[in-house]
Amino acid sequence: MRLAAACILSAFIACFQCAAAIEIPDTATVLPGYASRIDATRRILDGTTDNLTGLWNYPEEQMVVAIRKSSEFNYQLIAVEAENEAIDCGTVIGYLTTTANKSKMRMWLYSVVDGDKLTSPVECVAELGDGSILIQKRRLKMHISVNLTRFLPSVFGGVRVYPQIQSTEITPGLHKIEDKKEILIF
C-alpha cells in the first residue's frame, strides 16, 4: 500500500514539474528597435515599467543591457551596446523570472557565441540589490584530500597537514544606469 502511494505521489510531482518547467529557446533571438540607448529607452517606456526595467551596465561582458517586461517570461535582457561584435544590438542575451523569494530571481544567460548567434542558455540565480543585480552562476567544486603519510612508515602516521586556501571572489552582475549623462566607454 505504501509503495503504491509513493508511486502515485512521485508521478503527481513529476507531472507538476513538467508543467512548471520554463522552456528557454536554444538560440537567442534578435529584436528590432534596440540600435541605440535612446531607441532602447523609448521601447522600454512604451511598455509597463517597474524598478527592474531600464538600462543596465554589465561590466564583466562589457555591454549595456536593456531589461524589459515580456509576455513569455517575466523579463528579457536585451543587448543595446556590446564590445563583442558578434552580439548584435537587440539580441536577447537572457531571461529573468520571479521566485517566491522577492530578492532572488531565476536567470538564464546565453553562454556560447557561435558565429553570429548566442546559444546554450545557462541557469543562474539573480540576487536583487539596491540598483544592482548580482549573478550567481552554478559552479562545480571538488575537494580531493590525499594523506601521503599513509604510504610512509608508521613514524609519520600521526602527522596530518591540510592546507586551506580561501580566495575572495568578485561576483559578476549588473548595475542600473540611472543618470542619463552616465557615459560608459569600452
VOROTOR-500014 format. One record per residue: residue number from 0; x, y negated, z negated of N, C-alpha, C in turn; residue in one letter. Coordinates in pm, 1 decimal, padded with zeros to 6 digits. Example, Ala and Ser with C-alpha at 12.3 -4.5 7.8 and 13.67 -1.06 7.14 Angstrom:
2
     k        n_u        n_v        n_w       ca_u       ca_v       ca_w        c_u        c_v        c_w   r
     0    01319.0    00569.0   -00780.0    01230.0    00450.0   -00780.0    01320.0    00330.0   -00780.0   A
     1    01285.0    00225.0   -00708.0    01367.0    00106.0   -00714.0    01290.0   -00003.0   -00787.0   S
***
This chain:
186
     k        n_u        n_v        n_w       ca_u       ca_v       ca_w        c_u        c_v        c_w   r
     0    00081.6    00119.3    00000.0    00000.0    00000.0    00000.0    00086.2   -00126.0    00000.0   M
     1    00190.5   -00126.2   -00085.4    00278.3   -00242.1   -00091.4    00354.0   -00259.4    00040.4   R
     2    00392.1   -00147.8    00100.2    00464.1   -00154.0    00227.7    00375.5   -00214.2    00335.9   L
     3    00250.6   -00177.9    00340.0    00156.9   -00232.6    00438.1    00136.6   -00381.8    00416.0   A
     4    00122.7   -00422.8    00289.7    00106.4   -00565.0    00259.1    00231.0   -00644.4    00298.0   A
     5    00347.5   -00586.5    00274.6    00472.8   -00653.7    00310.8    00484.3   -00668.4    00462.6   A
     6    00443.5   -00566.2    00537.1    00448.3   -00572.9    00684.4    00351.7   -00678.9    00737.1   C
     7    00232.1   -00683.8    00681.6    00132.7   -00783.3    00725.3    00181.9   -00923.6    00693.5   I
     8    00238.8   -00942.7    00574.5    00290.1   -01073.0    00535.0    00405.3   -01117.1    00624.6   L
     9    00497.2   -01026.1    00656.9    00609.8   -01063.2    00743.6    00562.2   -01095.8    00884.8   S
    10    00462.5   -01024.9    00935.7    00407.1   -01056.2    01067.6    00337.8   -01192.1    01066.0   A
    11    00266.2   -01222.0    00958.9    00198.3   -01350.3    00942.8    00298.9   -01465.4    00941.3   F
    12    00407.3   -01450.3    00866.2    00511.9   -01553.2    00858.6    00579.4   -01570.8    00993.9   I
    13    00606.2   -01459.7    01064.1    00669.8   -01467.8    01195.6    00583.3   -01544.1    01295.3   A
    14    00451.7   -01526.1    01287.7    00361.4   -01598.8    01377.9    00367.6   -01748.3    01351.5   C
    15    00369.8   -01788.4    01225.3    00375.8   -01930.4    01192.4    00510.1   -01991.5    01230.0   F
    16    00619.3   -01915.0    01215.4    00750.0   -01967.0    01252.9    00756.1   -01990.0    01402.5   Q
    17    00698.7   -01900.0    01480.9    00697.8   -01918.2    01626.2    00612.1   -02037.0    01665.1   C
    18    00499.2   -02055.8    01598.3    00408.5   -02165.0    01632.0    00467.4   -02299.2    01594.3   A
    19    00546.3   -02303.0    01485.2    00601.8   -02428.9    01438.2    00735.1   -02462.8    01503.5   A
    20    00791.7   -02370.2    01580.8    00921.3   -02392.9    01642.8    00910.9   -02504.8    01746.7   A
    21    01011.0   -02588.8    01748.7    01014.4   -02700.2    01842.3    01102.2   -02661.3    01959.6   I
    22    01049.5   -02675.8    02078.3    01123.8   -02640.0    02199.5    01199.7   -02761.7    02250.0   E
    23    01330.9   -02757.3    02241.1    01417.1   -02864.8    02289.5    01461.6   -02827.2    02431.0   I
    24    01451.6   -02919.8    02527.0    01497.6   -02888.0    02662.7    01646.3   -02853.2    02663.9   P
    25    01685.4   -02759.1    02750.2    01825.3   -02716.4    02758.3    01916.0   -02825.3    02814.8   D
    26    01862.5   -02909.2    02901.5    01941.5   -03019.0    02958.5    01870.3   -03151.2    02931.3   T
    27    01950.0   -03255.3    02918.7    01895.5   -03387.2    02888.9    01830.8   -03448.0    03013.0   A
    28    01727.1   -03525.5    02990.8    01661.5   -03596.3    03099.9    01707.6   -03741.7    03101.0   T
    29    01693.0   -03806.3    03215.1    01728.6   -03947.8    03228.3    01600.0   -04026.3    03246.9   V
    30    01578.5   -04125.8    03161.3    01458.3   -04207.6    03167.3    01489.0   -04340.8    03235.1   L
    31    01398.7   -04391.4    03317.5    01422.0   -04522.3    03380.3    01397.1   -04636.9    03281.9   P
    32    01458.9   -04750.6    03307.9    01430.7   -04870.3    03229.5    01522.8   -04893.3    03111.4   G
    33    01640.1   -04830.2    03107.7    01734.6   -04848.8    02998.3    01872.4   -04888.4    03051.1   Y
    34    01876.0   -04973.6    03152.4    02002.3   -05012.6    03216.0    02084.3   -05108.3    03131.1   A
    35    02021.5   -05180.4    03039.0    02095.0   -05274.3    02953.9    02027.5   -05280.9    02817.7   S
    36    02091.7   -05351.0    02724.3    02033.3   -05367.4    02590.9    01902.2   -05445.1    02597.0   R
    37    01895.0   -05544.6    02685.2    01773.5   -05625.0    02697.5    01658.5   -05538.6    02748.2   I
    38    01685.3   -05456.7    02852.8    01582.0   -05366.9    02905.4    01536.8   -05266.9    02798.8   D
    39    01633.7   -05212.4    02723.6    01600.5   -05114.4    02620.3    01516.0   -05177.8    02510.7   A
    40    01551.3   -05298.6    02470.2    01473.7   -05367.8    02366.7    01331.3   -05393.1    02413.5   T
    41    01315.0   -05432.7    02539.6    01179.6   -05453.3    02594.4    01099.4   -05324.2    02592.6   R
    42    01162.7   -05213.6    02632.9    01092.6   -05084.9    02636.5    01050.5   -05041.2    02496.3   R
    43    01138.7   -05065.0    02398.1    01107.1   -05026.3    02260.7    00993.3   -05111.3    02206.0   I
    44    00998.2   -05240.1    02232.3    00895.6   -05331.1    02180.6    00760.2   -05309.8    02247.2   L
    45    00757.5   -05248.4    02366.6    00630.5   -05217.8    02432.8    00552.1   -05111.6    02356.7   D
    46    00622.5   -05022.1    02287.6    00555.9   -04916.1    02212.3    00540.8   -04953.2    02066.5   G
    47    00504.6   -04854.3    01986.3    00492.4   -04878.0    01842.7    00631.4   -04878.4    01780.2   T
    48    00652.2   -04966.9    01684.6    00782.9   -04978.9    01621.7    00773.9   -04953.3    01471.8   T
    49    00884.5   -04913.1    01415.7    00899.3   -04897.1    01271.5    01046.0   -04919.6    01236.7   D
    50    01089.6   -04876.7    01117.9    01226.8   -04905.1    01076.9    01331.2   -04822.2    01151.9   N
    51    01290.9   -04716.1    01220.5    01386.5   -04635.8    01297.8    01399.7   -04682.6    01442.1   L
    52    01294.9   -04735.3    01499.4    01301.6   -04776.6    01639.0    01390.5   -04899.4    01652.5   T
    53    01465.0   -04902.6    01760.7    01555.1   -05015.0    01785.3    01686.3   -04968.1    01842.5   G
    54    01784.0   -05057.3    01844.9    01916.7   -05026.7    01896.7    02008.9   -04988.2    01782.0   L
    55    02088.4   -04885.4    01805.1    02180.0   -04832.3    01704.9    02318.3   -04815.0    01767.3   W
    56    02421.8   -04840.2    01688.3    02558.5   -04817.0    01731.1    02599.7   -04677.6    01685.1   N
    57    02658.3   -04599.1    01775.8    02707.4   -04464.4    01745.7    02857.8   -04465.0    01769.8   Y
    58    02937.2   -04510.9    01671.2    03079.4   -04534.8    01694.5    03161.2   -04409.4    01726.4   P
    59    03125.7   -04293.2    01672.4    03203.0   -04171.8    01699.9    03198.2   -04134.3    01847.9   E
    60    03088.5   -04161.5    01913.0    03074.8   -04131.9    02055.7    03092.6   -04257.0    02140.9   E
    61    03118.5   -04369.8    02077.2    03138.6   -04498.6    02142.7    03023.5   -04530.1    02239.5   Q
    62    02904.7   -04536.5    02180.1    02787.0   -04569.8    02260.2    02684.8   -04646.2    02177.9   M
    63    02598.4   -04715.6    02248.5    02482.4   -04780.9    02189.4    02361.8   -04696.4    02226.4   V
    64    02279.6   -04666.0    02126.7    02166.8   -04575.6    02143.9    02037.8   -04649.6    02109.6   V
    65    01934.3   -04626.8    02188.8    01800.8   -04677.2    02157.9    01721.9   -04561.7    02097.0   A
    66    01655.4   -04588.0    01986.5    01565.7   -04488.6    01926.9    01424.3   -04538.2    01946.4   I
    67    01342.6   -04453.3    02010.6    01203.2   -04491.0    02034.4    01112.1   -04375.6    01997.9   R
    68    00986.8   -04410.8    01966.8    00887.6   -04308.0    01935.8    00854.7   -04231.3    02063.5   K
    69    00822.1   -04104.3    02044.8    00794.5   -04016.4    02157.7    00665.2   -03940.7    02132.6   S
    70    00600.2   -03897.7    02238.6    00477.5   -03820.0    02222.3    00508.6   -03672.9    02193.6   S
    71    00615.1   -03618.0    02255.1    00650.9   -03478.1    02233.1    00716.7   -03456.8    02097.7   E
    72    00813.4   -03541.7    02065.8    00888.2   -03535.2    01941.0    00857.6   -03664.2    01866.1   F
    73    00898.3   -03671.9    01742.9    00874.0   -03796.2    01670.8    00953.3   -03911.9    01731.5   N
    74    01081.1   -03887.4    01763.0    01167.1   -03992.3    01819.2    01261.1   -03933.8    01923.8   Y
    75    01300.3   -04019.4    02019.2    01402.3   -03984.5    02117.8    01521.3   -04077.2    02098.4   Q
    76    01642.9   -04024.3    02117.5    01765.1   -04104.0    02116.5    01809.4   -04118.2    02261.3   L
    77    01819.9   -04241.8    02307.5    01847.2   -04268.2    02449.0    01973.6   -04352.4    02461.1   I
    78    02066.7   -04308.9    02545.2    02192.0   -04381.7    02566.1    02163.9   -04511.2    02642.3   A
    79    02210.6   -04624.1    02587.8    02196.6   -04754.4    02653.3    02330.1   -04797.9    02710.3   V
    80    02435.5   -04782.7    02631.9    02571.8   -04810.6    02676.6    02659.2   -04695.7    02628.6   E
    81    02747.1   -04646.1    02715.7    02836.2   -04537.2    02677.3    02970.5   -04554.1    02746.5   A
    82    03076.0   -04528.0    02670.1    03209.7   -04535.0    02729.9    03231.8   -04419.1    02826.0   E
    83    03174.5   -04302.8    02795.7    03185.4   -04185.9    02881.6    03100.8   -04209.2    03006.5   N
    84    03166.0   -04217.1    03121.4    03095.4   -04248.5    03246.2    03003.6   -04136.4    03292.6   E
    85    03018.8   -04016.6    03237.4    02931.6   -03905.2    03275.3    02792.0   -03919.4    03213.7   A
    86    02778.5   -04005.1    03112.5    02648.5   -04025.7    03046.8    02584.8   -04150.6    03106.7   I
    87    02478.1   -04131.6    03181.3    02408.1   -04242.9    03245.7    02323.0   -04319.2    03144.8   D
    88    02301.2   -04447.5    03172.2    02209.4   -04526.4    03090.3    02069.7   -04467.4    03105.4   C
    89    02002.7   -04447.5    02994.4    01870.1   -04387.3    02996.7    01870.1   -04238.1    02970.5   G
    90    01987.2   -04178.0    02950.3    01994.1   -04034.4    02921.6    01948.4   -04008.1    02778.5   T
    91    01856.9   -03914.6    02763.2    01811.8   -03874.5    02630.0    01922.6   -03788.1    02570.5   V
    92    01989.6   -03839.6    02465.8    02101.0   -03765.2    02405.5    02057.0   -03681.3    02286.7   I
    93    01932.5   -03700.1    02240.0    01887.0   -03621.3    02126.8    01745.0   -03653.8    02084.6   G
    94    01701.4   -03583.3    01980.7    01565.7   -03596.3    01928.8    01568.0   -03596.3    01776.6   Y
    95    01471.0   -03661.2    01716.3    01452.4   -03663.2    01571.1    01309.2   -03622.3    01539.4   L
    96    01292.2   -03538.1    01436.4    01159.0   -03505.6    01387.5    01158.5   -03519.0    01235.7   T
    97    01043.3   -03551.7    01182.2    01030.7   -03573.2    01039.0    01028.9   -03440.0    00964.3   T
    98    01059.6   -03448.2    00835.4    01054.4   -03332.3    00746.5    00976.2   -03372.3    00621.0   T
    99    00962.5   -03279.1    00529.2    00893.2   -03309.2    00403.8    00973.3   -03408.1    00319.3   A
   100    01106.4   -03406.8    00333.1    01192.5   -03499.9    00261.1    01199.2   -03629.7    00341.7   N
   101    01152.5   -03739.7    00286.3    01145.7   -03865.9    00360.4    01282.5   -03922.6    00395.4   K
   102    01387.0   -03883.3    00323.6    01519.7   -03937.5    00351.0    01600.5   -03850.6    00447.6   S
   103    01543.1   -03738.3    00492.6    01613.3   -03650.0    00586.1    01521.6   -03614.5    00702.8   K
   104    01584.3   -03600.1    00820.7    01510.6   -03561.9    00940.8    01587.2   -03451.5    01012.5   M
   105    01514.4   -03374.4    01090.6    01580.5   -03277.1    01178.7    01624.8   -03351.8    01302.9   R
   106    01746.7   -03323.7    01346.9    01802.7   -03392.9    01462.5    01864.6   -03290.6    01556.8   M
   107    01843.7   -03311.3    01684.6    01909.0   -03230.6    01787.0    01989.7   -03325.8    01873.1   W
   108    02117.6   -03294.5    01893.8    02205.1   -03373.4    01980.8    02263.1   -03281.8    02087.1   L
   109    02267.1   -03330.1    02210.2    02330.0   -03252.8    02316.7    02480.5   -03256.9    02295.0   Y
   110    02545.9   -03140.8    02303.3    02685.7   -03130.8    02262.7    02783.9   -03109.0    02376.7   S
   111    02736.6   -03079.8    02496.5    02826.5   -03049.2    02607.5    02795.1   -03140.1    02725.7   V
   112    02900.2   -03203.0    02781.2    02886.4   -03279.9    02905.2    02928.7   -03187.2    03017.6   V
   113    02832.7   -03147.3    03099.4    02857.4   -03054.5    03209.6    02839.7   -03130.4    03340.7   D
   114    02949.6   -03183.7    03392.8    02942.1   -03264.6    03514.4    02876.8   -03397.3    03483.7   G
   115    02756.0   -03417.0    03536.5    02683.8   -03542.6    03512.3    02559.7   -03523.2    03425.9   D
   116    02551.8   -03410.6    03352.2    02435.1   -03387.5    03265.8    02479.4   -03337.4    03129.1   K
   117    02393.6   -03359.5    03031.0    02417.2   -03312.5    02894.9    02341.2   -03182.3    02872.9   L
   118    02407.2   -03085.9    02807.0    02345.5   -02956.0    02780.7    02376.2   -02913.3    02637.0   T
   119    02324.4   -02801.0    02600.7    02349.4   -02734.4    02472.0    02311.6   -02819.6    02351.2   S
   120    02181.9   -02834.2    02323.7    02141.6   -02909.5    02204.1    02179.5   -02835.2    02076.3   P
   121    02232.7   -02910.0    01980.5    02274.6   -02854.9    01852.0    02188.5   -02919.6    01743.4   V
   122    02135.6   -02838.1    01652.9    02052.1   -02891.9    01545.1    02139.9   -02943.5    01431.6   E
   123    02104.9   -03060.6    01380.9    02176.3   -03125.9    01270.8    02073.5   -03175.0    01170.0   C
   124    02124.4   -03231.5    01062.1    02039.6   -03298.4    00964.2    02075.9   -03445.7    00966.4   V
   125    01976.7   -03531.8    00981.7    01997.6   -03676.8    00980.6    01952.4   -03729.0    00845.5   A
   126    02045.9   -03789.5    00773.9    02015.1   -03846.5    00642.7    01998.0   -03996.6    00658.9   E
   127    01878.6   -04045.7    00628.4    01846.2   -04186.0    00648.8    01893.2   -04269.1    00530.3   L
   128    01960.4   -04379.9    00561.4    02004.7   -04472.9    00458.7    01953.6   -04612.1    00491.1   G
   129    02007.9   -04710.5    00425.5    01968.7   -04848.6    00448.7    02039.9   -04899.5    00573.7   D
   130    01973.9   -04891.3    00686.8    02032.4   -04936.2    00813.5    02133.3   -04840.0    00871.4   G
   131    02132.2   -04714.0    00824.9    02225.9   -04615.6    00878.4    02160.7   -04478.0    00884.9   S
   132    02214.7   -04395.0    00971.2    02173.9   -04255.4    00982.7    02302.0   -04173.1    00980.0   I
   133    02318.7   -04090.4    00876.7    02435.0   -04003.4    00866.8    02400.3   -03869.3    00929.6   L
   134    02490.6   -03817.7    01011.1    02466.8   -03693.0    01082.5    02547.3   -03582.7    01015.9   I
   135    02477.1   -03482.7    00966.5    02542.5   -03369.2    00902.9    02529.8   -03249.2    00994.8   Q
   136    02639.9   -03217.8    01062.7    02640.3   -03104.3    01154.5    02673.9   -02977.3    01077.6   K
   137    02620.3   -02868.5    01124.3    02648.1   -02740.6    01060.1    02789.6   -02697.8    01098.2   R
   138    02861.9   -02652.6    00997.6    02998.2   -02606.2    01021.0    03013.0   -02467.5    00961.1   R
   139    03087.6   -02384.7    01029.8    03117.0   -02251.5    00979.0    03248.0   -02260.8    00901.3   L
   140    03241.4   -02231.7    00773.0    03360.4   -02236.4    00689.5    03387.8   -02096.6    00636.6   K
   141    03514.0   -02057.6    00646.1    03554.8   -01927.4    00595.5    03674.9   -01948.0    00504.0   M
   142    03672.5   -01884.2    00390.6    03783.7   -01888.5    00296.8    03836.2   -01747.0    00281.0   H
   143    03962.5   -01728.9    00314.3    04025.2   -01598.2    00300.4    04133.9   -01610.4    00195.3   I
   144    04131.9   -01520.9    00100.6    04230.7   -01520.7   -00006.5    04301.9   -01386.5   -00005.3   S
   145    04432.7   -01389.9    00009.5    04513.1   -01268.1    00009.5    04612.7   -01279.1   -00104.9   V
   146    04613.7   -01181.3   -00190.7    04709.4   -01176.8   -00301.5    04826.2   -01089.7   -00258.1   N
   147    04935.0   -01153.9   -00210.8    05051.2   -01080.4   -00161.2    05125.0   -01007.5   -00272.0   L
   148    05104.9   -01048.7   -00396.2    05174.5   -00982.8   -00507.2    05127.7   -00839.5   -00526.1   T
   149    05013.7   -00804.5   -00473.3    04965.0   -00666.0   -00482.9    05055.7   -00570.6   -00405.2   R
   150    05128.3   -00623.6   -00307.5    05215.8   -00541.1   -00226.7    05356.7   -00529.8   -00287.2   F
   151    05386.8   -00608.8   -00389.7    05517.5   -00608.3   -00453.8    05513.6   -00519.6   -00579.0   L
   152    05631.7   -00491.9   -00637.1    05634.4   -00408.7   -00760.0    05550.0   -00469.8   -00871.6   P
   153    05520.1   -00393.6   -00972.8    05429.7   -00433.6   -01080.2    05479.3   -00550.7   -01163.5   S
   154    05604.6   -00593.3   -01150.5    05656.4   -00707.7   -01224.1    05577.7   -00833.2   -01187.1   V
   155    05537.4   -00844.9   -01059.3    05467.2   -00963.0   -01011.4    05314.5   -00946.9   -01016.1   F
   156    05266.5   -00839.0   -01071.1    05123.2   -00811.6   -01071.3    05039.5   -00915.2   -01143.6   G
   157    05093.6   -00981.6   -01245.7    05016.9   -01078.9   -01321.9    05021.1   -01219.7   -01266.6   G
   158    05099.9   -01246.6   -01163.9    05114.1   -01381.7   -01108.9    05012.7   -01401.5   -00997.6   V
   159    04931.7   -01509.2   -01009.4    04834.2   -01542.8   -00904.7    04843.0   -01690.6   -00875.2   R
   160    04859.7   -01724.0   -00751.0    04865.0   -01863.2   -00707.9    04757.7   -01882.8   -00602.2   V
   161    04664.0   -01975.9   -00627.4    04556.1   -02005.6   -00533.6    04555.3   -02155.7   -00507.5   Y
   162    04622.3   -02199.8   -00402.7    04621.0   -02344.7   -00374.0    04484.3   -02389.4   -00324.7   P
   163    04445.1   -02507.4   -00366.9    04320.3   -02567.1   -00320.4    04352.0   -02701.7   -00259.0   Q
   164    04319.0   -02714.3   -00134.5    04338.9   -02841.1   -00064.9    04201.6   -02897.3   -00032.9   I
   165    04173.9   -03012.5   -00089.0    04046.1   -03076.7   -00062.7    04072.2   -03205.3    00013.7   Q
   166    04007.3   -03216.4    00125.1    04022.0   -03339.0    00203.3    03885.6   -03406.8    00214.6   S
   167    03889.2   -03535.9    00215.5    03764.6   -03609.7    00231.4    03731.2   -03618.7    00379.5   T
   168    03605.3   -03604.2    00409.1    03559.9   -03611.5    00547.0    03477.0   -03737.0    00567.0   E
   169    03492.4   -03796.4    00681.9    03409.4   -03910.0    00718.2    03289.7   -03854.5    00794.1   I
   170    03172.7   -03881.7    00742.8    03050.5   -03831.1    00804.8    03014.7   -03918.8    00923.9   T
   171    02999.2   -03857.9    01042.5    02958.9   -03938.2    01158.0    02816.4   -03987.6    01142.6   P
   172    02784.1   -04093.3    01214.0    02648.9   -04144.6    01204.4    02625.3   -04266.7    01290.8   G
   173    02509.8   -04326.4    01272.2    02469.7   -04444.1    01348.0    02440.7   -04556.8    01250.0   L
   174    02462.6   -04679.9    01294.3    02416.2   -04793.6    01214.6    02337.0   -04886.7    01304.4   H
   175    02234.5   -04943.7    01245.9    02138.9   -05024.2    01322.2    02199.3   -05157.7    01360.6   K
   176    02171.8   -05200.1    01482.5    02215.1   -05329.8    01532.1    02103.0   -05427.5    01501.2   I
   177    02119.7   -05504.9    01396.1    02016.7   -05599.8    01352.0    02030.4   -05733.9    01421.5   E
   178    02152.7   -05782.2    01426.8    02178.1   -05915.3    01480.1    02190.5   -05907.5    01631.5   D
   179    02114.2   -05986.5    01702.1    02119.7   -05984.8    01847.9    02252.7   -06038.0    01900.2   K
   180    02329.6   -06106.7    01814.0    02457.2   -06159.3    01855.7    02571.7   -06060.5    01833.0   K
   181    02541.4   -05945.2    01770.6    02645.9   -05848.1    01742.7    02700.4   -05794.7    01874.6   E
   182    02829.1   -05805.2    01892.9    02893.6   -05760.8    02016.8    02980.0   -05640.3    01985.1   I
   183    02959.7   -05533.8    02058.6    03037.8   -05413.4    02042.1    03123.3   -05394.6    02166.6   L
   184    03252.9   -05387.2    02146.9    03344.9   -05370.7    02258.9    03404.7   -05231.3    02249.2   I
   185    03396.5   -05156.6    02357.7    03453.0   -05022.0    02360.2    03574.6   -05019.7    02447.7   F
***
